[in-house]
Amino acid sequence: MDYYIYVVIVSALALLAYYFTLLMAGLARGRFKVEAPSHSGPPEYERYVRAHHNTLEHLVLFLPGLWLFAYTVDPVWAAAIGLIWPFMRVGYALGYHKAPEKRLLWIYLSMPPIYIFVLGSLIGGLVQAIRG
């Protein structure tokens, strides 16, 4: 069995979590009557935009880290660890939409997979390089 299919599923979930923040920011634009191309509006609107942008900033680290870890360490472990991220990011966005302080727990829970992936893939890659 090709265990990379689990990494594909987690990747798709991560993209859906990102799309959720994009959709919510777009809907908030209409609700708060913020005309394009402006991203400035009431603080309630700006929280939707920040949740969207922050998720994109983390996605740029998450997806490559997930795949690097899957390649250099193990795809099943990558998928298992990575499964945390999409759900925590949706929780982060929903919390941020309500109030900035309600995002904190979710961001703290969504960050460890990124650290594990980046450092783990570096270590895994070095081990593979040394072994030849």
C-alpha positions in Angstrom: 0.0 0.0 0.0 1.2 3.5 -0.8 1.0 5.3 2.5 1.5 8.7 0.8 -2.2 8.6 0.1 -2.7 9.6 3.8 -0.4 12.7 3.2 -2.5 13.5 0.2 -5.7 13.4 2.3 -4.2 15.6 5.0 -2.9 18.1 2.3 -6.5 18.3 0.9 -7.9 18.9 4.4 -5.3 21.7 4.9 -6.3 23.3 1.7 -10.0 23.1 2.6 -9.2 24.7 6.0 -7.4 27.5 4.1 -10.3 27.9 1.7 -12.7 28.1 4.7 -10.8 31.2 5.9 -10.8 32.6 2.4 -14.6 32.1 2.1 -15.3 33.6 5.5 -13.1 36.7 4.7 -15.0 37.2 1.4 -18.4 36.8 3.1 -17.3 39.3 5.8 -16.4 41.8 3.1 -20.0 41.8 2.0 -21.4 41.8 5.5 -19.3 44.7 6.7 -19.6 46.5 3.3 -15.9 46.8 2.6 -15.3 47.5 -1.1 -12.5 45.9 -3.0 -9.6 46.3 -3.1 -9.6 47.7 0.5 -8.7 45.4 3.4 -9.5 48.1 5.9 -12.7 48.2 7.7 -14.1 47.8 11.2 -12.1 45.6 13.6 -14.6 42.8 13.3 -14.0 42.6 9.5 -10.2 42.9 9.9 -10.2 39.8 12.2 -11.6 37.7 9.3 -8.9 39.1 7.0 -6.2 38.4 9.6 -7.4 34.9 10.2 -7.3 34.3 6.4 -3.8 35.8 5.9 -2.3 34.1 9.0 -3.6 30.8 7.8 -1.9 31.4 4.4 1.3 32.3 6.2 1.3 29.0 8.1 0.1 27.0 5.1 3.3 27.9 3.3 5.3 26.2 6.1 2.9 23.4 6.8 2.5 21.8 3.3 6.1 21.6 2.3 7.0 20.6 5.8 4.4 17.8 5.7 5.8 16.4 2.5 9.4 16.8 3.4 8.7 14.9 6.7 6.8 12.2 4.8 9.7 11.7 2.5 12.6 11.9 4.9 10.9 10.3 8.0 7.6 8.5 7.4 4.4 9.2 5.5 2.1 7.6 8.1 3.7 9.7 10.9 3.5 12.8 8.8 -0.2 12.2 8.1 -1.0 11.5 11.8 0.8 14.5 13.1 -0.4 16.7 10.2 -4.1 15.8 10.8 -4.0 18.2 13.8 -3.3 21.3 11.7 -6.4 21.7 9.6 -8.8 21.4 12.5 -6.8 23.7 14.7 -6.6 26.3 12.0 -10.4 26.2 11.6 -10.7 26.6 15.4 -8.2 29.5 15.2 -10.2 31.3 12.5 -13.6 30.8 14.3 -12.0 32.0 17.6 -10.4 35.0 15.9 -13.7 35.9 14.2 -15.2 36.3 17.7 -12.4 38.0 19.5 -8.5 38.2 19.1 -7.9 36.5 22.5 -10.1 33.5 21.5 -7.5 32.5 18.8 -4.6 31.9 21.1 -5.2 28.3 22.2 -5.8 27.3 18.6 -2.7 28.8 17.3 -0.6 27.2 20.1 -2.1 23.8 19.1 -1.6 24.3 15.4 2.1 25.3 15.6 3.8 22.1 16.9 3.2 20.1 13.7 5.1 22.7 11.7 8.0 22.6 14.1 8.0 18.8 14.1 7.9 18.7 10.3 10.7 21.3 9.7 13.1 20.0 12.3 12.2 16.3 11.7 12.7 16.6 8.0 16.1 18.3 8.5 17.2 15.6 10.9 15.8 12.8 8.6 17.5 14.3 5.6 20.8 14.6 7.4 20.5 10.9 8.5 19.8 9.8 5.0 22.7 11.9 3.6 25.1 10.4 6.1 24.0 6.9 5.4 24.3 7.5 1.7 
